[in-house]
């Protein structure tokens, strides 16, 4: 008797959870779907050192700019314009004008690590106070921190520096609860998957880097 009640309780809970997920996805906008799908593709291609990741990222950037505007995440919205610029630059840098040889992977220097460690908290504070003062966002410092981390990680990615993936892993983990709080549930799931892709990207790039240096 007890096992029967337990069985039906689990069925009801699973049904309720499934209905919740369906409801959340029904409220997901077309822009968020577009941003997630193209974002997944471009990150996967970046992890495989494919130059086509950059033009595809432009589509994701434009879609997410609109998503973040609607969600009042103005730091991340502004970040998309920066991503748009870096997508064009990264596209050029990864594939030089002669088009014959792709740029090799590099490793971060001690000086660059110092710049990263200093720049992230400074940018976080500046962005946080700016967003708190001049916008109606309810997550100024969380938005500022994720924006600062993404800004730095993107700089390293465009220069094809191995350790960009370490920063992306950290920032992707931070984005998951932030997106859940902002009811961007599809994006939260997407960024959870990005943690795995970023980890694989780091391992693949590290292997390639070691092959280059031996």
Secondary structure by P-SEA (a helix, b strand, c coil): caaaaaaaaaaaaaaaaaaaaaaaaaaccaaaaaaaaaaaaaaaaaaacccaaaaaaaaaaaaaaaaaaaacaaaaaaaaaaaaaaaaaaaaaaccccccccbbbbbbcaaaaaaaaaaaaaaaaaaaaaaacccccccaaaaaaaaaaaaaaaaaaaacccaaaaaaaaaaaaaaaaaaaacaaaaaaaaaaaaaaaaaaaaaaaaaaaaaac
